[in-house]
Amino acid sequence: MNHNLARAKACAPQAKAWGVLKANGYGHGLERAMRGFAAADGLALIEFDNAVRLRELGWSKPILLLEGCFDADDVRAMAQYDFNCAVHCDEQIAWLEAAEVKRTIHLHLKMNTGMNRLGFKPEAFAAAHARLRALPWVGEITLMTHFANADEAGHPVLTLHEQIRRFNLGAAGLPGPYSLANSAGTLHQVELSDVLVSDWVRPGVMLYGGTPGGRSAAEFGLRPTMTLSSEIIGTQNIVAGDAVGYGSRFQAERPMRIGVVACGYADGYPRHAPLGTPVLVDGVRTRLVGRVSMDMLTVDLSDLPNAGVGSKVVLWGEGMPIDEVAEAAGTIGYELMCALAPRVRVVEG
Ligand SMILES: *Cc1c(COP(=O)(O)O)cnc(C)c1O
């Protein structure tokens, strides 16, 4: 994680970096991610209870709540634990205005520049800023937005440049640092440096060795931080016409050797992974065959005569890029990481 954080900082050397560890550190464990991001300038997440836990674990640098308060009660925790808070709607401003806050708190005012999830429209941004500025306890107000297509700057529906143009329009004349780039924006910061000026970057998935776009993590010099591994626990020799697994979805066209791997959807392996999804057995690439079941999946060992019970299997991670597995399964690396199941035993490398 530290290596990947250094990569993020190298991509955007002018910026400070939030290490994003929402969703239990993208499935890696909150405390583990916190330790991995010791060199970050701050930590950013969504969940208030985990933010409190970071303070209890001794994190003393800034903590940013990326979606801000979810109700008026959260304002108290925000002040008690000195959290930076995003502000994205009028309701949140009303909670802040109604609260008695006795210390200086830094806020991050979010603009909707075309993502159409959270944030104030560019034309409403200055008025929201003025309401926050009027609160005596508010410290720095960072101006923030989130890009829909930072991994595909020329997107035909909404270009990155258009989002940046709207941001600049809404932010014109307002003081405060800019917080604009997620992993995709951070990784492309160099090409975008003439238009994208971000004082803070908010890398998430890249810190865990995943990439948001079509390019590979290795191309960006990122290393996997999660390896999902298991073993072969059984083998079967089958003949043409034999089927494997639930629904007999895979039927052999020739004699085959099947390996049974102790890993299934109850571990977080995607059930919808299709025939041919790559799997590493004893360091050699082979393919998934048959349906993934709760506790097991099946692979083709026909070309791996030496593999058998006890052979090491890597489902993703070291030697098997998570993005490639995700792509084969019709999803993204983010979802695979975040869905890692609690029953999986974690071994720290
Ligand atoms: C999750 C999140 C990020 C990190 O996104 P990645 O694509 O994982 O880098 C950045 N900013 C906000 C507001 C987020 O919610």
The ligand as an ORCA input file, in Angstrom:
! r2SCAN-3c Opt
* xyz 0 1
  C     -14.367      6.495     -3.409
  C     -14.049      7.894     -3.678
  C     -12.791      8.243     -4.181
  C     -11.767      7.212     -4.593
  O     -12.106      6.698     -5.855
  P     -11.162      5.658     -6.625
  O     -11.771      5.536     -7.957
  O     -11.185      4.396     -5.838
  O      -9.815      6.282     -6.628
  C     -12.509      9.578     -4.346
  N     -13.423     10.531     -4.024
  C     -14.641     10.232     -3.553
  C     -15.601     11.325     -3.233
  C     -15.001      8.911     -3.364
  O     -16.210      8.618     -2.885
*
